[in-house]
Amino acid sequence: MTVPMATLTIRDVPARVVRGLKALAKRRNTSMEQEVRELLEEYVTERSSVLKQIESSWKKQRRRPNADEIDSWISAGRE
């Protein structure tokens, strides 16, 4: 069984990004469209994996941090 494919239109892509995608596609002997598909797939897969790891970690916690704790952690990382 094949999964139906969707069409995605992306407007206002900066010229430097398009040039980079074209260069990457040329080096890998693929189309720019294929490069975009692969990049999106990789990003979504990686993000999904990270979110699953976070959710698993949260399940192991005895309590969840409150908003003030999270804000202080974020601030500490910026100092």
N, CA, C and O atoms as CSV, one atom per row, in Angstrom:
chain,resi,resn,atom,element,x,y,z
A,1,MET,N,N,0.836,-1.182,0.000
A,1,MET,CA,C,0.000,0.000,0.000
A,1,MET,C,C,0.883,1.248,0.000
A,1,MET,O,O,1.774,1.372,0.840
A,2,THR,N,N,0.654,2.139,-0.900
A,2,THR,CA,C,1.438,3.365,-0.959
A,2,THR,C,C,0.730,4.469,-0.189
A,2,THR,O,O,-0.498,4.550,-0.158
A,3,VAL,N,N,1.528,5.296,0.418
A,3,VAL,CA,C,1.007,6.435,1.175
A,3,VAL,C,C,0.852,7.606,0.218
A,3,VAL,O,O,1.781,7.919,-0.525
A,4,PRO,N,N,-0.313,8.263,0.223
A,4,PRO,CA,C,-0.475,9.410,-0.674
A,4,PRO,C,C,0.497,10.532,-0.301
A,4,PRO,O,O,0.733,10.794,0.878
A,5,MET,N,N,1.035,11.166,-1.283
A,5,MET,CA,C,1.976,12.252,-1.069
A,5,MET,C,C,1.261,13.591,-1.196
A,5,MET,O,O,0.335,13.745,-1.992
A,6,ALA,N,N,1.702,14.547,-0.403
A,6,ALA,CA,C,1.147,15.893,-0.445
A,6,ALA,C,C,2.093,16.801,-1.216
A,6,ALA,O,O,3.269,16.488,-1.402
A,7,THR,N,N,1.562,17.916,-1.655
A,7,THR,CA,C,2.366,18.934,-2.319
A,7,THR,C,C,2.513,20.100,-1.366
A,7,THR,O,O,1.543,20.525,-0.737
A,8,LEU,N,N,3.730,20.621,-1.257
A,8,LEU,CA,C,4.028,21.722,-0.361
A,8,LEU,C,C,4.617,22.861,-1.175
A,8,LEU,O,O,5.578,22.667,-1.920
A,9,THR,N,N,4.047,24.037,-1.035
A,9,THR,CA,C,4.565,25.218,-1.714
A,9,THR,C,C,5.170,26.135,-0.665
A,9,THR,O,O,4.522,26.459,0.330
A,10,ILE,N,N,6.401,26.550,-0.884
A,10,ILE,CA,C,7.077,27.443,0.054
A,10,ILE,C,C,7.431,28.721,-0.696
A,10,ILE,O,O,8.154,28.699,-1.692
A,11,ARG,N,N,6.907,29.826,-0.197
A,11,ARG,CA,C,7.147,31.115,-0.852
A,11,ARG,C,C,8.206,31.909,-0.094
A,11,ARG,O,O,8.488,31.651,1.076
A,12,ASP,N,N,8.776,32.872,-0.788
A,12,ASP,CA,C,9.716,33.834,-0.196
A,12,ASP,C,C,10.941,33.175,0.441
A,12,ASP,O,O,11.389,33.586,1.512
A,13,VAL,N,N,11.469,32.168,-0.215
A,13,VAL,CA,C,12.699,31.533,0.260
A,13,VAL,C,C,13.857,32.438,-0.143
A,13,VAL,O,O,13.977,32.803,-1.313
A,14,PRO,N,N,14.712,32.807,0.815
A,14,PRO,CA,C,15.840,33.683,0.468
A,14,PRO,C,C,16.724,33.069,-0.621
A,14,PRO,O,O,16.932,31.857,-0.662
A,15,ALA,N,N,17.230,33.918,-1.487
A,15,ALA,CA,C,18.048,33.466,-2.617
A,15,ALA,C,C,19.260,32.672,-2.145
A,15,ALA,O,O,19.640,31.697,-2.792
A,16,ARG,N,N,19.875,33.068,-1.030
A,16,ARG,CA,C,21.057,32.352,-0.529
A,16,ARG,C,C,20.700,30.928,-0.121
A,16,ARG,O,O,21.517,30.018,-0.261
A,17,VAL,N,N,19.480,30.731,0.385
A,17,VAL,CA,C,19.043,29.380,0.769
A,17,VAL,C,C,18.852,28.537,-0.483
A,17,VAL,O,O,19.261,27.377,-0.522
A,18,VAL,N,N,18.241,29.107,-1.490
A,18,VAL,CA,C,18.031,28.389,-2.754
A,18,VAL,C,C,19.387,28.022,-3.368
A,18,VAL,O,O,19.578,26.900,-3.836
A,19,ARG,N,N,20.319,28.971,-3.363
A,19,ARG,CA,C,21.663,28.676,-3.910
A,19,ARG,C,C,22.316,27.533,-3.131
A,19,ARG,O,O,22.939,26.650,-3.720
A,20,GLY,N,N,22.172,27.558,-1.816
A,20,GLY,CA,C,22.747,26.494,-0.991
A,20,GLY,C,C,22.125,25.143,-1.282
A,20,GLY,O,O,22.827,24.135,-1.366
A,21,LEU,N,N,20.808,25.118,-1.437
A,21,LEU,CA,C,20.115,23.867,-1.759
A,21,LEU,C,C,20.535,23.345,-3.124
A,21,LEU,O,O,20.741,22.145,-3.305
A,22,LYS,N,N,20.659,24.256,-4.080
A,22,LYS,CA,C,21.085,23.840,-5.422
A,22,LYS,C,C,22.509,23.283,-5.393
A,22,LYS,O,O,22.798,22.279,-6.044
A,23,ALA,N,N,23.388,23.926,-4.647
A,23,ALA,CA,C,24.769,23.453,-4.547
A,23,ALA,C,C,24.818,22.079,-3.863
A,23,ALA,O,O,25.544,21.188,-4.304
A,24,LEU,N,N,24.058,21.917,-2.809
A,24,LEU,CA,C,24.004,20.630,-2.111
A,24,LEU,C,C,23.472,19.539,-3.033
A,24,LEU,O,O,24.014,18.434,-3.080
A,25,ALA,N,N,22.418,19.856,-3.757
A,25,ALA,CA,C,21.834,18.885,-4.687
A,25,ALA,C,C,22.833,18.500,-5.773
A,25,ALA,O,O,22.947,17.330,-6.137
A,26,LYS,N,N,23.546,19.480,-6.278
A,26,LYS,CA,C,24.528,19.202,-7.334
A,26,LYS,C,C,25.631,18.285,-6.820
A,26,LYS,O,O,26.032,17.344,-7.505
A,27,ARG,N,N,26.127,18.563,-5.594
A,27,ARG,CA,C,27.186,17.723,-5.013
A,27,ARG,C,C,26.712,16.292,-4.801
A,27,ARG,O,O,27.491,15.348,-4.936
A,28,ARG,N,N,25.445,16.134,-4.472
A,28,ARG,CA,C,24.912,14.802,-4.186
A,28,ARG,C,C,24.222,14.176,-5.390
A,28,ARG,O,O,23.688,13.070,-5.312
A,29,ASN,N,N,24.242,14.900,-6.500
A,29,ASN,CA,C,23.645,14.413,-7.749
A,29,ASN,C,C,22.151,14.092,-7.578
A,29,ASN,O,O,21.666,13.054,-8.028
A,30,THR,N,N,21.445,15.006,-6.919
A,30,THR,CA,C,19.999,14.889,-6.750
A,30,THR,C,C,19.354,16.201,-7.149
A,30,THR,O,O,20.040,17.156,-7.514
A,31,SER,N,N,18.056,16.243,-7.080
A,31,SER,CA,C,17.354,17.498,-7.366
A,31,SER,C,C,17.255,18.336,-6.097
A,31,SER,O,O,17.353,17.811,-4.987
A,32,MET,N,N,17.065,19.619,-6.265
A,32,MET,CA,C,16.865,20.497,-5.124
A,32,MET,C,C,15.605,20.062,-4.359
A,32,MET,O,O,15.570,20.102,-3.130
A,33,GLU,N,N,14.604,19.658,-5.084
A,33,GLU,CA,C,13.359,19.182,-4.462
A,33,GLU,C,C,13.623,17.967,-3.572
A,33,GLU,O,O,13.073,17.871,-2.475
A,34,GLN,N,N,14.451,17.050,-4.033
A,34,GLN,CA,C,14.791,15.868,-3.237
A,34,GLN,C,C,15.559,16.271,-1.986
A,34,GLN,O,O,15.342,15.710,-0.911
A,35,GLU,N,N,16.450,17.234,-2.124
A,35,GLU,CA,C,17.204,17.708,-0.959
A,35,GLU,C,C,16.262,18.274,0.105
A,35,GLU,O,O,16.425,18.004,1.294
A,36,VAL,N,N,15.284,19.053,-0.329
A,36,VAL,CA,C,14.325,19.635,0.616
A,36,VAL,C,C,13.524,18.528,1.296
A,36,VAL,O,O,13.317,18.567,2.509
A,37,ARG,N,N,13.074,17.542,0.520
A,37,ARG,CA,C,12.333,16.423,1.119
A,37,ARG,C,C,13.161,15.722,2.177
A,37,ARG,O,O,12.670,15.429,3.267
A,38,GLU,N,N,14.427,15.450,1.852
A,38,GLU,CA,C,15.295,14.748,2.792
A,38,GLU,C,C,15.578,15.580,4.042
A,38,GLU,O,O,15.590,15.048,5.152
A,39,LEU,N,N,15.805,16.871,3.866
A,39,LEU,CA,C,16.044,17.744,5.009
A,39,LEU,C,C,14.827,17.803,5.929
A,39,LEU,O,O,14.961,17.728,7.150
A,40,LEU,N,N,13.651,17.939,5.342
A,40,LEU,CA,C,12.427,17.979,6.143
A,40,LEU,C,C,12.204,16.659,6.879
A,40,LEU,O,O,11.862,16.650,8.062
A,41,GLU,N,N,12.397,15.567,6.185
A,41,GLU,CA,C,12.220,14.241,6.793
A,41,GLU,C,C,13.192,14.050,7.955
A,41,GLU,O,O,12.810,13.576,9.025
A,42,GLU,N,N,14.444,14.422,7.735
A,42,GLU,CA,C,15.465,14.293,8.775
A,42,GLU,C,C,15.113,15.152,9.988
A,42,GLU,O,O,15.230,14.697,11.126
A,43,TYR,N,N,14.686,16.382,9.751
A,43,TYR,CA,C,14.341,17.290,10.843
A,43,TYR,C,C,13.169,16.757,11.654
A,43,TYR,O,O,13.217,16.732,12.883
A,44,VAL,N,N,12.121,16.333,10.964
A,44,VAL,CA,C,10.928,15.848,11.654
A,44,VAL,C,C,11.238,14.567,12.429
A,44,VAL,O,O,10.780,14.403,13.560
A,45,THR,N,N,11.996,13.678,11.841
A,45,THR,CA,C,12.363,12.432,12.512
A,45,THR,C,C,13.199,12.714,13.751
A,45,THR,O,O,12.951,12.146,14.815
A,46,GLU,N,N,14.195,13.595,13.613
A,46,GLU,CA,C,15.059,13.926,14.745
A,46,GLU,C,C,14.264,14.610,15.852
A,46,GLU,O,O,14.430,14.287,17.028
A,47,ARG,N,N,13.411,15.545,15.483
A,47,ARG,CA,C,12.598,16.261,16.468
A,47,ARG,C,C,11.668,15.292,17.204
A,47,ARG,O,O,11.506,15.378,18.422
A,48,SER,N,N,11.074,14.392,16.471
A,48,SER,CA,C,10.184,13.400,17.075
A,48,SER,C,C,10.949,12.548,18.075
A,48,SER,O,O,10.445,12.256,19.159
A,49,SER,N,N,12.163,12.149,17.715
A,49,SER,CA,C,12.992,11.342,18.600
A,49,SER,C,C,13.335,12.107,19.877
A,49,SER,O,O,13.263,11.552,20.974
A,50,VAL,N,N,13.703,13.369,19.735
A,50,VAL,CA,C,14.040,14.192,20.899
A,50,VAL,C,C,12.821,14.361,21.796
A,50,VAL,O,O,12.931,14.264,23.019
A,51,LEU,N,N,11.670,14.610,21.202
A,51,LEU,CA,C,10.450,14.771,22.000
A,51,LEU,C,C,10.110,13.491,22.755
A,51,LEU,O,O,9.672,13.551,23.904
A,52,LYS,N,N,10.305,12.339,22.127
A,52,LYS,CA,C,10.055,11.065,22.815
A,52,LYS,C,C,11.013,10.896,23.994
A,52,LYS,O,O,10.616,10.418,25.056
A,53,GLN,N,N,12.269,11.287,23.807
A,53,GLN,CA,C,13.236,11.198,24.901
A,53,GLN,C,C,12.839,12.116,26.053
A,53,GLN,O,O,12.945,11.735,27.218
A,54,ILE,N,N,12.387,13.308,25.734
A,54,ILE,CA,C,11.956,14.255,26.761
A,54,ILE,C,C,10.752,13.704,27.507
A,54,ILE,O,O,10.710,13.731,28.737
A,55,GLU,N,N,9.769,13.202,26.760
A,55,GLU,CA,C,8.577,12.646,27.391
A,55,GLU,C,C,8.939,11.472,28.301
A,55,GLU,O,O,8.386,11.339,29.393
A,56,SER,N,N,9.853,10.632,27.860
A,56,SER,CA,C,10.287,9.501,28.671
A,56,SER,C,C,10.957,9.991,29.947
A,56,SER,O,O,10.725,9.444,31.025
A,57,SER,N,N,11.776,11.006,29.825
A,57,SER,CA,C,12.455,11.573,30.987
A,57,SER,C,C,11.452,12.178,31.961
A,57,SER,O,O,11.588,12.021,33.174
A,58,TRP,N,N,10.449,12.867,31.435
A,58,TRP,CA,C,9.426,13.476,32.298
A,58,TRP,C,C,8.692,12.408,33.096
A,58,TRP,O,O,8.365,12.631,34.262
A,59,LYS,N,N,8.431,11.271,32.503
A,59,LYS,CA,C,7.711,10.201,33.191
A,59,LYS,C,C,8.493,9.669,34.388
A,59,LYS,O,O,7.907,9.158,35.342
A,60,LYS,N,N,9.815,9.793,34.335
A,60,LYS,CA,C,10.665,9.296,35.412
A,60,LYS,C,C,10.794,10.289,36.572
A,60,LYS,O,O,11.253,9.925,37.655
A,61,GLN,N,N,10.391,11.533,36.346
A,61,GLN,CA,C,10.520,12.573,37.361
A,61,GLN,C,C,9.464,12.419,38.445
A,61,GLN,O,O,8.316,12.074,38.162
A,62,ARG,N,N,9.855,12.673,39.675
A,62,ARG,CA,C,8.897,12.617,40.783
A,62,ARG,C,C,7.961,13.810,40.762
A,62,ARG,O,O,6.793,13.704,41.135
A,63,ARG,N,N,8.480,14.940,40.325
A,63,ARG,CA,C,7.635,16.133,40.217
A,63,ARG,C,C,8.105,16.945,39.017
A,63,ARG,O,O,9.243,16.821,38.565
A,64,ARG,N,N,7.234,17.746,38.533
A,64,ARG,CA,C,7.585,18.612,37.409
A,64,ARG,C,C,8.057,19.954,37.942
A,64,ARG,O,O,7.541,20.438,38.949
A,65,PRO,N,N,9.034,20.559,37.276
A,65,PRO,CA,C,9.483,21.874,37.733
A,65,PRO,C,C,8.386,22.907,37.500
A,65,PRO,O,O,7.556,22.768,36.602
A,66,ASN,N,N,8.404,23.943,38.330
A,66,ASN,CA,C,7.422,25.008,38.124
A,66,ASN,C,C,7.991,26.045,37.158
A,66,ASN,O,O,9.161,25.978,36.782
A,67,ALA,N,N,7.173,26.978,36.770
A,67,ALA,CA,C,7.569,27.970,35.761
A,67,ALA,C,C,8.755,28.805,36.221
A,67,ALA,O,O,9.626,29.132,35.414
A,68,ASP,N,N,8.806,29.158,37.514
A,68,ASP,CA,C,9.930,29.953,38.020
A,68,ASP,C,C,11.250,29.190,37.909
A,68,ASP,O,O,12.280,29.769,37.565
A,69,GLU,N,N,11.214,27.895,38.202
A,69,GLU,CA,C,12.430,27.077,38.085
A,69,GLU,C,C,12.904,27.029,36.640
A,69,GLU,O,O,14.095,27.178,36.368
A,70,ILE,N,N,11.988,26.826,35.728
A,70,ILE,CA,C,12.347,26.758,34.308
A,70,ILE,C,C,12.928,28.086,33.847
A,70,ILE,O,O,13.930,28.113,33.133
A,71,ASP,N,N,12.301,29.192,34.254
A,71,ASP,CA,C,12.813,30.519,33.884
A,71,ASP,C,C,14.218,30.741,34.431
A,71,ASP,O,O,15.065,31.320,33.750
A,72,SER,N,N,14.473,30.283,35.660
A,72,SER,CA,C,15.810,30.476,36.240
A,72,SER,C,C,16.847,29.634,35.496
A,72,SER,O,O,17.987,30.070,35.335
A,73,TRP,N,N,16.470,28.432,35.036
A,73,TRP,CA,C,17.398,27.600,34.265
A,73,TRP,C,C,17.727,28.260,32.940
A,73,TRP,O,O,18.879,28.269,32.505
A,74,ILE,N,N,16.707,28.812,32.305
A,74,ILE,CA,C,16.919,29.487,31.018
A,74,ILE,C,C,17.818,30.697,31.213
A,74,ILE,O,O,18.747,30.917,30.436
A,75,SER,N,N,17.543,31.483,32.252
A,75,SER,CA,C,18.361,32.669,32.531
A,75,SER,C,C,19.798,32.288,32.836
A,75,SER,O,O,20.723,32.970,32.395
A,76,ALA,N,N,20.002,31.215,33.578
A,76,ALA,CA,C,21.353,30.786,33.938
A,76,ALA,C,C,22.142,30.423,32.683
A,76,ALA,O,O,23.354,30.634,32.635
A,77,GLY,N,N,21.484,29.890,31.686
A,77,GLY,CA,C,22.167,29.524,30.450
A,77,GLY,C,C,22.554,30.712,29.611
A,77,GLY,O,O,23.372,30.577,28.701
A,78,ARG,N,N,21.998,31.869,29.884
A,78,ARG,CA,C,22.280,33.081,29.096
A,78,ARG,C,C,23.326,33.968,29.722
A,78,ARG,O,O,23.751,34.949,29.113
A,79,GLU,N,N,23.750,33.639,30.933
A,79,GLU,CA,C,24.704,34.514,31.637
A,79,GLU,C,C,26.112,34.225,31.230
A,79,GLU,O,O,27.041,34.866,31.722
